[in-house]
Amino acid sequence: MTETPEQYKKRVLDYVKNQDALKIQAATARKIEKLIKDVPRAKLMRSPAPGRWSVAEIIAHLADAEMVGAFRIRMMLASPGVEIQGYDQNDWATQGKYEKRDPKKSLETFRVVREANLALFKTLDQKQWKKFGVHSERGKEDVAIYAKLYAGHDINHLKQIEAIIGK
């Protein structure tokens, strides 16, 4: 069963609840690094089931999603009300050949872009947190919601990685 954009948003935000979204984001790269440290590359590259992403594909997705988020947040800050185009993550995975990407390189990309985004978040004032864009599938979303969405997105994928690795 496919989720609606509203169901996805609720599920991901529920992972965060009253937690500090920036602390969650700051810890994610280290958590992934620890999870995959002693896992053979073959296991990281193997899909757990037909139509399901491998750990390597999940990490490649996180790297790409972080770059998308970096752009979206900066666009909302510079051009409040900007249209935010949704994208098909499965098409990105196929076209980006996630199944062939080195998970350690993907993790490094994710870590570096995430650090840049966190550095930006730490400079924002209250007015900037309320700047928004209009997502093509989910409607109006401000920078504060984006911080929570990305934290929930992290938790979602960390759970998947843990399940695949068996930790």
Residue pairs with C-beta under 8 A, 6 or more apart in sequence:
3 11
5 86
5 135
5 137
5 138
6 138
9 138
9 149
11 152
11 156
12 149
12 152
12 153
12 155
12 156
13 145
13 148
13 149
13 152
14 152
15 151
15 152
15 155
15 156
16 24
16 148
16 151
16 152
16 155
19 151
21 147
21 148
21 150
21 151
22 118
22 121
22 122
22 147
22 151
24 151
24 154
24 155
25 114
25 117
25 118
25 147
25 150
25 151
25 154
26 114
26 118
28 62
28 110
28 114
28 154
28 158
29 107
29 110
29 111
29 114
31 158
32 59
32 62
32 107
32 110
32 158
32 161
33 107
35 158
35 161
35 162
35 165
35 167
36 44
36 55
36 59
36 103
36 104
36 107
36 161
36 165
39 55
39 165
41 103
43 55
43 165
44 54
44 55
44 56
44 103
45 54
45 55
45 56
45 99
45 103
46 54
47 53
47 54
47 57
47 99
48 54
48 163
48 164
53 61
53 93
53 98
53 160
54 99
54 164
55 103
55 161
55 164
55 165
56 98
56 99
56 101
56 102
56 103
56 106
57 93
57 98
57 99
57 101
58 157
58 160
58 161
58 164
59 101
59 103
59 106
59 107
59 110
59 161
60 93
60 96
60 98
60 101
60 103
60 106
61 89
61 92
61 93
61 98
61 157
62 106
62 110
62 153
62 154
62 157
63 106
63 107
63 109
63 110
63 113
64 92
64 96
65 89
65 150
65 153
66 109
66 110
66 113
66 114
66 117
66 150
67 109
67 113
68 87
69 117
69 146
69 150
70 113
70 116
70 117
72 84
72 133
72 146
73 117
73 120
73 143
73 146
74 120
75 82
75 84
75 133
76 82
76 84
76 131
76 132
76 133
76 142
76 143
76 146
77 124
77 128
77 131
77 143
80 131
80 132
80 133
81 132
81 133
81 134
82 133
82 134
83 133
83 134
83 136
84 133
84 134
84 135
84 136
84 141
85 136
86 135
86 136
86 137
86 138
92 98
93 99
117 150
121 147
124 143
128 143
129 142
129 143
129 144
130 142
130 143
130 144
131 142
131 143
132 140
132 141
132 142
132 143
133 140
133 141
134 140
134 141
135 141
141 149
